[in-house]
Amino acid sequence: MRALSILRELVEIESESGEEDEIISHLIETLYDFEPAVFEKYNTKNILINQDADVWVVTHVDTVPVKRGFEFDGVYAYGTGCCDAKASITAIILALEEVEEPNFGVALLSDEEEGGLGSKAVVEEFGKRRAIVMEPTELKIANRHYGCLEVDVELLGESAHGAFPDKGINAIEKAIDAINRVKSLNYLYLLQRIEGGSYEYVVPDKCSLRIDLLIPPEEDVNVVERELIEIFKNEDVAIVEKAQGFVSGGVTALVESAVKRAGLHVDYTEMRSWTDAINFREAGWDVVVFGPGELHLCHTEKERIRIDEILKAKDVLVALNEIIQSSS
């Protein structure tokens, strides 16, 4: 099966963020007939095809650190990157091979899992247009994209002998209290990291946290930032990532038409994770997220993708190509 063969090759090439050279070279060779160009900026390499097109299909080539190698059980393929987002790359390759002439542009980007520098570089170079960013959405149209506010916090206490906790200020307890106040804001949040204390019999005087708030598009990230700063007003707070959420525009209807034309049921969802769509949106592009796979399993050893879902995503891209052609 062509889809399985392409996916296996992609997954077996490790492409952790910052180490994308091998997979970029592989894709340049695979896509040779489509005249791919390598666009380099910010120490990233990004593949562009048909870059003058008004509608682009975008995904990323990098992955998180490898947690599992490639496996296939007859239904699902497993392995780091198989879903996020090498299933989408596979669908794009299959679609390009099937259409007579591509009417959409393609961008295969580096560094999505880290700083998003690939998409940052591209939007700085190319004027605003429409884009479908392919990420795992179970083939639902993610027209609502969450923003985020990710912060590092260092809380300070006062040390004392462990037999006299009342004589010190426990930084871990301060952190617990602060986390409870973050909960009261009623946003989805990830307590990603907590570090403090030791096995030494002493009241902990330092505790550090990393917290990521997931912010619905109707909420102003600046307001949320002020609320969070108020909670940690006497502590050292560093903003790691800050992004405003958004609701997609007219490109949503384009993807909906392609899904219908491919014979699939149209359904909608929301994208809770930061994706390259944030950078495209901030640059004025009309962007929506859509693709094969289950996001909640990604970044774990349970990451998987159904081969038939890749083929359905390919069918949507072929339908998209036909719609663009008929409207030109």
Backbone torsions as a table, in degrees:
resi	resn	phi	psi	omega
1	MET	NA	125.4	-175.5
2	ARG	-59.0	-44.1	-177.8
3	ALA	-60.6	-44.1	-179.7
4	LEU	-65.6	-39.8	179.9
5	SER	-63.5	-45.4	178.9
6	ILE	-62.2	-47.6	-177.4
7	LEU	-61.6	-44.5	179.5
8	ARG	-57.5	-46.9	179.7
9	GLU	-59.0	-43.2	-178.4
10	LEU	-65.9	-44.2	-177.2
11	VAL	-69.7	-34.4	-179.1
12	GLU	-72.8	-11.8	171.3
13	ILE	-92.8	108.2	-179.9
14	GLU	-68.0	132.6	-175.4
15	SER	-141.3	50.6	175.3
16	GLU	-56.6	147.6	-179.6
17	SER	-49.2	131.2	-177.3
18	GLY	91.6	-9.0	-179.1
19	GLU	-129.9	49.6	-173.1
20	GLU	-94.6	-2.1	-172.1
21	ASP	-56.4	-43.9	-176.3
22	GLU	-65.2	-43.3	-178.4
23	ILE	-72.6	-31.5	174.6
24	ILE	-62.1	-45.3	178.3
25	SER	-61.4	-42.7	179.2
26	HIS	-61.6	-43.2	-178.1
27	LEU	-70.8	-36.2	175.9
28	ILE	-59.0	-42.5	178.4
29	GLU	-68.0	-44.3	-178.8
30	THR	-62.3	-38.5	-173.9
31	LEU	-99.4	18.3	-173.2
32	TYR	-52.6	-40.7	-176.1
33	ASP	-66.5	-16.1	-177.5
34	PHE	-101.9	14.3	174.5
35	GLU	53.1	58.1	179.5
36	PRO	-69.3	143.2	175.0
37	ALA	-114.3	143.1	176.5
38	VAL	-98.9	120.5	179.1
39	PHE	-106.0	119.0	-175.7
40	GLU	-113.7	131.5	175.1
41	LYS	-167.4	150.6	-179.3
42	TYR	55.1	32.9	178.9
43	ASN	63.3	28.2	174.2
44	THR	-119.1	151.9	173.0
45	LYS	-114.7	129.0	-176.1
46	ASN	-133.6	137.2	-177.6
47	ILE	-96.1	130.1	178.1
48	LEU	-123.8	137.7	176.8
49	ILE	-131.0	135.6	176.3
50	ASN	53.2	50.9	-170.1
51	GLN	-70.4	-8.6	176.3
52	ASP	-86.0	-4.5	-178.1
53	ALA	-64.9	152.9	178.6
54	ASP	-79.4	-27.3	-180.0
55	VAL	-117.0	128.6	178.2
56	TRP	-113.9	147.3	168.8
57	VAL	-109.5	125.7	-168.3
58	VAL	-126.6	138.7	166.8
59	THR	-154.5	-174.8	-175.0
60	HIS	-124.0	152.8	-176.0
61	VAL	-99.3	-15.8	-175.3
62	ASP	-88.0	161.2	179.8
63	THR	-133.2	170.5	167.6
64	VAL	-73.0	170.1	177.2
65	PRO	-54.7	143.1	-173.3
66	VAL	-64.7	128.7	177.1
67	LYS	-114.1	-16.5	-178.3
68	ARG	-160.7	139.3	176.4
69	GLY	-81.1	175.8	-175.7
70	PHE	-70.8	135.2	172.8
71	GLU	-144.0	156.6	176.5
72	PHE	-142.0	128.8	-176.5
73	ASP	-107.1	11.6	-178.7
74	GLY	101.4	-20.7	177.7
75	VAL	-125.8	-53.9	-178.2
76	TYR	-105.5	141.8	164.4
77	ALA	-97.3	143.9	-179.4
78	TYR	-123.4	160.7	175.5
79	GLY	132.2	149.0	-179.0
80	THR	-58.4	125.1	180.0
81	GLY	89.6	-9.5	-176.5
82	CYS	-60.9	-34.5	179.3
83	CYS	-100.7	-42.8	-173.6
84	ASP	-112.5	87.6	4.2
85	ALA	-135.0	36.4	-175.1
86	LYS	-75.3	-18.9	170.1
87	ALA	-63.6	-40.8	178.8
88	SER	-67.8	-40.0	176.2
89	ILE	-60.4	-42.4	178.9
90	THR	-60.1	-44.6	179.2
91	ALA	-61.5	-39.9	179.3
92	ILE	-64.6	-45.4	179.5
93	ILE	-60.2	-46.4	-179.7
94	LEU	-62.0	-40.2	-179.9
95	ALA	-65.9	-43.7	178.9
96	LEU	-61.1	-37.5	-179.9
97	GLU	-70.0	-27.1	-175.1
98	GLU	-87.0	-36.0	-175.0
99	VAL	-75.9	153.7	179.1
100	GLU	-70.1	-40.7	178.1
101	GLU	-151.2	129.1	-179.5
102	PRO	-71.7	129.6	177.9
103	ASN	-105.3	-5.1	174.8
104	PHE	-111.2	154.5	173.8
105	GLY	-84.3	161.2	178.4
106	VAL	-129.9	135.6	173.0
107	ALA	-130.7	120.1	176.4
108	LEU	-110.9	111.2	-164.1
109	LEU	-106.9	152.8	173.7
110	SER	-99.2	162.2	167.5
111	ASP	69.4	19.3	178.1
112	GLU	-64.9	-37.7	-175.0
113	GLU	-75.9	-9.1	178.9
114	GLU	-115.4	-96.3	-173.7
115	GLY	-95.4	-5.5	-176.6
116	GLY	67.3	27.9	-174.3
117	LEU	-72.5	-26.1	177.5
118	GLY	-63.0	-50.4	179.1
119	SER	-68.0	-35.2	176.6
120	LYS	-59.4	-44.4	179.7
121	ALA	-63.0	-43.9	-175.9
122	VAL	-66.2	-45.3	-176.6
123	VAL	-69.9	-23.4	175.8
124	GLU	-73.3	-23.2	-175.3
125	GLU	-95.5	-32.0	-171.8
126	PHE	-116.0	138.8	-179.0
127	GLY	-66.4	159.1	-174.2
128	LYS	-66.0	142.5	178.6
129	ARG	-155.9	-152.4	-179.9
130	ARG	-108.3	147.2	-179.3
131	ALA	-146.9	143.7	168.1
132	ILE	-108.3	112.3	177.6
133	VAL	-90.6	119.0	-176.4
134	MET	-90.1	114.8	174.9
135	GLU	-139.9	163.3	-178.8
136	PRO	-64.5	115.7	175.9
137	THR	-133.4	11.3	-176.2
138	GLU	60.7	33.1	-179.8
139	LEU	63.3	22.4	171.1
140	LYS	-95.9	154.5	-178.3
141	ILE	-89.0	113.2	-179.3
142	ALA	-91.2	86.0	-178.5
143	ASN	-91.6	-3.9	172.6
144	ARG	-114.8	119.2	-176.9
145	HIS	-115.6	121.6	178.5
146	TYR	-68.9	150.3	166.4
147	GLY	-92.0	-175.2	-179.6
148	CYS	-151.7	157.0	171.0
149	LEU	-139.9	106.9	-177.5
150	GLU	-109.7	127.0	-175.0
151	VAL	-133.9	149.2	167.0
152	ASP	-104.9	133.9	-178.6
153	VAL	-128.6	135.5	172.2
154	GLU	-117.1	119.4	179.8
155	LEU	-103.7	136.3	-178.3
156	LEU	-111.1	139.6	174.9
157	GLY	-121.5	-148.4	177.8
158	GLU	-142.5	125.2	-175.5
159	SER	-75.5	154.1	174.3
160	ALA	-160.3	162.3	175.7
161	HIS	-55.2	141.5	-175.6
162	GLY	-60.9	-22.0	178.3
163	ALA	-79.4	-5.9	-178.5
164	PHE	-128.9	63.0	-179.8
165	PRO	-61.7	-24.3	179.3
166	ASP	-74.6	-12.8	179.4
167	LYS	-93.7	-7.4	179.2
168	GLY	-118.6	-177.8	174.0
169	ILE	-123.5	113.8	-173.6
170	ASN	-80.6	111.6	-177.3
171	ALA	-65.5	-30.0	178.2
172	ILE	-68.4	-40.3	176.9
173	GLU	-65.0	-37.1	174.6
174	LYS	-60.6	-40.2	179.6
175	ALA	-65.1	-42.9	179.0
176	ILE	-60.0	-43.4	178.8
177	ASP	-62.8	-42.6	-180.0
178	ALA	-65.4	-40.4	178.6
179	ILE	-61.0	-40.6	177.7
180	ASN	-62.9	-35.0	177.1
181	ARG	-72.2	-33.8	173.6
182	VAL	-62.1	-41.8	177.2
183	LYS	-56.6	-37.0	-176.8
184	SER	-67.6	-14.9	177.0
185	LEU	-71.7	-17.1	175.6
186	ASN	65.7	33.0	168.9
187	TYR	-105.6	150.4	168.2
188	LEU	-60.3	138.2	178.9
189	TYR	-146.9	155.1	174.7
190	LEU	-118.1	118.5	168.0
191	LEU	-83.9	97.5	-168.2
192	GLN	-84.1	-30.3	-175.9
193	ARG	-156.0	141.3	173.4
194	ILE	-143.1	134.9	-179.5
195	GLU	-144.3	131.8	177.9
196	GLY	179.2	157.9	177.4
197	GLY	75.0	-178.2	-179.7
198	SER	-160.1	-178.2	175.7
199	TYR	-85.1	-3.2	174.7
200	GLU	-70.7	141.0	-174.6
201	TYR	-80.4	78.9	-175.7
202	VAL	-151.5	149.4	176.2
203	VAL	-67.3	124.4	-178.4
204	PRO	-63.5	129.5	-179.3
205	ASP	-106.3	1.9	176.3
206	LYS	-143.3	143.7	172.9
207	CYS	-150.7	130.4	-179.9
208	SER	-116.1	145.8	-177.9
209	LEU	-131.0	150.3	161.2
210	ARG	-122.7	123.6	-178.1
211	ILE	-124.8	134.9	178.1
212	ASP	-120.9	114.1	175.8
213	LEU	-90.9	132.4	178.4
214	LEU	-100.6	116.8	-165.6
215	ILE	-114.1	120.2	179.4
216	PRO	-59.3	153.5	-173.4
217	PRO	-62.8	-24.3	179.8
218	GLU	-78.3	-9.0	179.4
219	GLU	-95.0	141.9	179.5
220	ASP	-84.5	118.9	-176.8
221	VAL	-62.0	-28.0	179.1
222	ASN	-68.9	-36.3	176.3
223	VAL	-66.3	-43.6	178.8
224	VAL	-61.9	-40.1	178.5
225	GLU	-59.9	-43.7	179.2
226	ARG	-63.5	-39.3	178.3
227	GLU	-62.8	-41.1	-178.6
228	LEU	-70.6	-41.4	178.6
229	ILE	-61.6	-35.4	178.2
230	GLU	-63.1	-38.8	178.6
231	ILE	-63.6	-40.0	-176.4
232	PHE	-107.1	33.5	-169.8
233	LYS	-63.7	-23.1	179.8
234	ASN	-103.9	12.9	-176.3
235	GLU	-118.4	170.9	179.0
236	ASP	-88.6	113.3	-176.6
237	VAL	-119.2	130.6	176.4
238	ALA	-122.1	127.1	177.7
239	ILE	-79.0	119.7	179.1
240	VAL	-90.1	-44.3	-178.8
241	GLU	-148.9	137.2	178.8
242	LYS	-142.7	124.3	-177.6
243	ALA	-148.0	138.7	176.1
244	GLN	-85.0	134.2	175.1
245	GLY	-74.0	172.3	-178.1
246	PHE	-157.5	164.4	172.0
247	VAL	-113.6	131.8	-176.6
248	SER	-66.0	156.2	179.2
249	GLY	-99.3	-135.6	-172.5
250	GLY	-65.1	-19.5	179.0
251	VAL	-62.5	-23.3	177.4
252	THR	-59.3	-45.3	-179.4
253	ALA	-64.4	-34.2	177.6
254	LEU	-62.9	-46.5	179.2
255	VAL	-67.2	-39.1	177.7
256	GLU	-58.7	-43.5	178.7
257	SER	-63.0	-39.4	179.5
258	ALA	-67.1	-40.0	178.5
259	VAL	-62.6	-45.4	178.2
260	LYS	-62.8	-43.6	-178.5
261	ARG	-63.0	-31.1	178.1
262	ALA	-79.5	-2.4	177.4
263	GLY	82.4	20.2	-179.1
264	LEU	-104.0	157.9	176.6
265	HIS	-76.0	133.4	179.5
266	VAL	-84.6	125.1	177.3
267	ASP	-141.4	156.2	-176.7
268	TYR	-119.5	154.4	176.9
269	THR	-150.3	-171.0	176.3
270	GLU	-128.7	150.0	177.6
271	MET	-101.3	115.1	-177.5
272	ARG	-88.4	-22.6	-174.9
273	SER	-89.4	152.7	169.0
274	TRP	-62.5	136.0	173.1
275	THR	-137.6	173.4	175.9
276	ASP	-60.3	-18.7	178.4
277	ALA	-58.0	-30.5	178.2
278	ILE	-60.2	-48.0	-179.6
279	ASN	-65.3	-39.2	177.7
280	PHE	-64.2	-44.4	179.7
281	ARG	-62.4	-44.5	-179.7
282	GLU	-61.9	-25.2	178.8
283	ALA	-88.9	3.0	175.3
284	GLY	96.4	4.4	177.0
285	TRP	-73.7	151.3	170.0
286	ASP	-91.8	113.4	-167.7
287	VAL	-134.2	144.7	176.0
288	VAL	-137.4	157.0	-177.9
289	VAL	-110.9	136.7	-177.4
290	PHE	-161.6	141.0	175.2
291	GLY	172.0	173.9	-178.8
292	PRO	-82.4	149.1	171.1
293	GLY	108.0	166.9	-176.0
294	GLU	-106.1	110.6	-174.5
295	LEU	-64.5	-33.8	-173.6
296	HIS	-65.9	-17.4	177.8
297	LEU	-92.9	-12.3	-176.8
298	CYS	-72.6	158.6	-175.7
299	HIS	70.2	9.7	178.4
300	THR	-126.9	172.1	177.2
301	GLU	-71.4	-8.3	-179.9
302	LYS	-91.4	0.0	-177.9
303	GLU	-53.6	135.7	-176.6
304	ARG	-156.0	166.3	176.6
305	ILE	-152.9	138.1	172.9
306	ARG	-81.4	133.6	179.3
307	ILE	-63.1	-37.5	-179.6
308	ASP	-66.3	-24.3	177.2
309	GLU	-72.9	-35.0	174.3
310	ILE	-62.1	-42.4	-179.3
311	LEU	-65.6	-36.6	176.5
312	LYS	-66.5	-40.7	176.6
313	ALA	-61.7	-40.2	175.8
314	LYS	-59.0	-44.1	-179.6
315	ASP	-61.3	-36.9	178.0
316	VAL	-65.6	-40.5	179.3
317	LEU	-67.5	-38.4	176.2
318	VAL	-63.4	-42.9	177.5
319	ALA	-63.5	-39.8	176.7
320	LEU	-58.6	-44.2	-179.8
321	ASN	-60.8	-41.3	179.5
322	GLU	-65.7	-40.4	-179.5
323	ILE	-65.1	-44.2	178.9
324	ILE	-62.2	-42.0	-179.4
325	GLN	-63.0	-42.8	-176.9
326	SER	-71.1	-22.1	-178.2
327	SER	-94.5	-5.0	-177.3
328	SER	-89.4	NA	NA
